Amino acid sequence: GVEIPKSNGKKRLLGIPTVVDRVFQQALHQVLQPIFEPCFQSHSYGFRPQRNAHQAIAQSLLNVNSGFQHIVDIDLKSFFDEVEHYILLELIDKKVKCKATMRLLRSFLRAPILINGKLQKRRKGVPQGSPLSPLLSNILLNELDKELEKRGHRYVRYADDFSIYVQSKMA
């Protein structure tokens, strides 16, 4: 693990996987993405194939130009560090019924991280810097997307940053 500075002066823990870990995580990503990608909501743009920040901005402008000019802008604080493993694994297990795949995924989530020469246990969170973490975050945050759509809200999500567009302050 390496701490990198953020623009606000704080630091973000970045997990640097070994080469072997990176290969296995990429393989898991290639297996899981085709299963989950078709289920993701259309207003989620971060770290998805054929989706980008420009499309997110275009959707935001469309919302504003359609009269939804009151915007609630949300950045989930320390999202990647706070992901509860059991919730994420339960969501994945609903679609992936392979015990070996689930065991491998669990081992990556629980793998200790080496920080300043000391191994630290990990009981929650997904390591930023892993090829798998953006997909895992989208799997979890898709539940938020579905709830926003169920409530009829217009929104745009890019990873753990999202905006909700409404027509009045009251809404």
FIZAVO-458701 format. One line per field, with one value per residue (C-alpha): residue number from 1; x, y, z. Coordinates in steps of 0.001 Angstrom, whole numbers, plus 500000, padded with zeros to 6 digits. Example, Ala and Ser with C-alpha at 12.3 -4.5 7.8 and 13.67 -1.06 7.14 Angstrom:
BEGIN
num <- c(1, 2) .
u <- c(512300, 513670) .
v <- c(495500, 498940) .
w <- c(507800, 507140) .
This chain:
BEGIN
num <- c(1, 2, 3, 4, 5, 6, 7, 8, 9, 10, 11, 12, 13, 14, 15, 16, 17, 18, 19, 20, 21, 22, 23, 24, 25, 26, 27, 28, 29, 30, 31, 32, 33, 34, 35, 36, 37, 38, 39, 40, 41, 42, 43, 44, 45, 46, 47, 48, 49, 50, 51, 52, 53, 54, 55, 56, 57, 58, 59, 60, 61, 62, 63, 64, 65, 66, 67, 68, 69, 70, 71, 72, 73, 74, 75, 76, 77, 78, 79, 80, 81, 82, 83, 84, 85, 86, 87, 88, 89, 90, 91, 92, 93, 94, 95, 96, 97, 98, 99, 100, 101, 102, 103, 104, 105, 106, 107, 108, 109, 110, 111, 112, 113, 114, 115, 116, 117, 118, 119, 120, 121, 122, 123, 124, 125, 126, 127, 128, 129, 130, 131, 132, 133, 134, 135, 136, 137, 138, 139, 140, 141, 142, 143, 144, 145, 146, 147, 148, 149, 150, 151, 152, 153, 154, 155, 156, 157, 158, 159, 160, 161, 162, 163, 164, 165, 166, 167, 168, 169, 170, 171) .
u <- c(500000, 501141, 499567, 499192, 498258, 494776, 493972, 492422, 495677, 494578, 495989, 494449, 495658, 496464, 496862, 499565, 498954, 501830, 502162, 500615, 497718, 497164, 496945, 494410, 492398, 492270, 491117, 488361, 487394, 487103, 484826, 482638, 482217, 480094, 477837, 477236, 477636, 474223, 472569, 474095, 471840, 472202, 473144, 476294, 479351, 482510, 484863, 482516, 483032, 481815, 481112, 483101, 483110, 482006, 478796, 478221, 478577, 476240, 473600, 474027, 473451, 470396, 468955, 469583, 468209, 465091, 464232, 465960, 468125, 468348, 471304, 472358, 476030, 477346, 480807, 480747, 483505, 486151, 483834, 486491, 487845, 484427, 482887, 481474, 482726, 479693, 477292, 479438, 479995, 476270, 475453, 478034, 476999, 473426, 474727, 477959, 477340, 480945, 482448, 486032, 485466, 483843, 486696, 489293, 487404, 487068, 490807, 491634, 489248, 490680, 494354, 496444, 498114, 501777, 502055, 505434, 506806, 503921, 501108, 497700, 494528, 491722, 488155, 486410, 487124, 488340, 491908, 492147, 494737, 493405, 492089, 489069, 488040, 486216, 483999, 483368, 482398, 479985, 478403, 477710, 476720, 474328, 472043, 472023, 471294, 468320, 466923, 467272, 465467, 462754, 462103, 461942, 465024, 467223, 470855, 474340, 476909, 480614, 482189, 481458, 480541, 476959, 474469, 470709, 468663, 465297, 462950, 462568, 464295, 461443, 461990) .
v <- c(500000, 503491, 506723, 509314, 512966, 514207, 517713, 518606, 517890, 514502, 511170, 508204, 504651, 503000, 499212, 498075, 494399, 492062, 490970, 487562, 489201, 491625, 488762, 486847, 489988, 490842, 487293, 487634, 490967, 489356, 486657, 488957, 491939, 490171, 488854, 492216, 494825, 494123, 494680, 498105, 501131, 503480, 506597, 505055, 506127, 505410, 502583, 500908, 499857, 502404, 504904, 507981, 511315, 513198, 511162, 511832, 515571, 515409, 513625, 516233, 519038, 517245, 517010, 520706, 521807, 519694, 521811, 519763, 522640, 521879, 519569, 517479, 516674, 513753, 512250, 509170, 509821, 507072, 504809, 502348, 502034, 501416, 498734, 495949, 492642, 490594, 492903, 492915, 489155, 488533, 490614, 488736, 485325, 485918, 485784, 483800, 480345, 479174, 478415, 478591, 482030, 483280, 481859, 483581, 486866, 486638, 485967, 489141, 491238, 489859, 489876, 491872, 495009, 495876, 499448, 500822, 497288, 495997, 493697, 495057, 492961, 494066, 493424, 495918, 498006, 497300, 498359, 501255, 500403, 496910, 496072, 494584, 497399, 499638, 496722, 495721, 499290, 499407, 496136, 497600, 501096, 499656, 499028, 502798, 503401, 501028, 502756, 506203, 504961, 503274, 506656, 508315, 510504, 511767, 511195, 510769, 508562, 508300, 505783, 507037, 510580, 511246, 514033, 513938, 516395, 517702, 520508, 522286, 522787, 520944, 517872) .
w <- c(500000, 499134, 500317, 497579, 498157, 497249, 496042, 499426, 501283, 502613, 501472, 499667, 500217, 496909, 496854, 494453, 493630, 492848, 489225, 490006, 491883, 489017, 486494, 488598, 489338, 485636, 484908, 487529, 485974, 482542, 483967, 486101, 483777, 481123, 483889, 485587, 482820, 481197, 484607, 485239, 484944, 481989, 483979, 485448, 483456, 485458, 484480, 482046, 478430, 475868, 478670, 479646, 481465, 478335, 478220, 481923, 481336, 478325, 480439, 483182, 480672, 479304, 482817, 483507, 480117, 480760, 483795, 486490, 487666, 491380, 491797, 494759, 494242, 496309, 496724, 498942, 501470, 501574, 499590, 498425, 501978, 503534, 501285, 503441, 502046, 503047, 501171, 498026, 498121, 498610, 495515, 493449, 494777, 493533, 489940, 490240, 491633, 491312, 494724, 493420, 491911, 495106, 497201, 495000, 495129, 498907, 499234, 497283, 499356, 502598, 501561, 504022, 502745, 503304, 504588, 505692, 506030, 508183, 507085, 508012, 507997, 505727, 506855, 504592, 501542, 498040, 497268, 494848, 492235, 491630, 488147, 489892, 492258, 489723, 488682, 492297, 493159, 490212, 491326, 494756, 493603, 491016, 494002, 494610, 490921, 491016, 494107, 492506, 489397, 491473, 493093, 489681, 490151, 487365, 488212, 486807, 488514, 487790, 490196, 493725, 492622, 491618, 491112, 491515, 489441, 490668, 489627, 492960, 496299, 497985, 495781) .
